[in-house]
């Protein structure tokens, strides 16, 4: 629905939410478990020229602001796994997916954010119980989805409306203390390459710097990261 609205001229900042998804998806087309009335499933139409030229920055921003909002609303230690996942105690609680498009005006990015908010442990399919969690499971109480959406958007807007290069530097500096991937041995799967090494830094452009055993440093703008 967000894509349809964007192609018909939907304005920058338009938000679409769903009570459930029957075909929710994550990275690489994986299914995103989206039961009715228990999670946040939202997409934002974004048209800022500064950001649509670098859609990977929007994924970083979405994951960072989701993690900080969860910390504020639920008082749990949510962390960001570069580039677009949010984790609590090593389990995934939220994911962010950006998709670029054209039509209906300037180029756009649809930024999808999915958060497991009030799902109980019993509701998770067996295949997800070892890797996924919800805010309710981790903090022991129900969380207002509306309040969490507002908290995410407040934080997102604060950075999104700043288009100067120093805004990106500020974002990277804010991300580093929350990034569980840093100073860890990681495996990064990209389309044509598989790297294993240590995540040593996030540079000023938001790229992950991975040092392989041969001492070479690789600058990565995307990929699927597994902490080893």
PyMOL commands that set and color helices and strands:
alter all, ss='L'
color gray80, all
select helices_A, chain A and resi 2-7+27-29+49-52+55-74+121-123+126-128+135-139+145-160+165-176
alter helices_A, ss='H'
color red, helices_A
select strands_A, chain A and resi 15-18+39-46+79-81+85-88+91-101+108-116+185-189+194-202+208-212+217-220+224-227
alter strands_A, ss='S'
color yellow, strands_A
deselect
rebuild
show_as cartoon
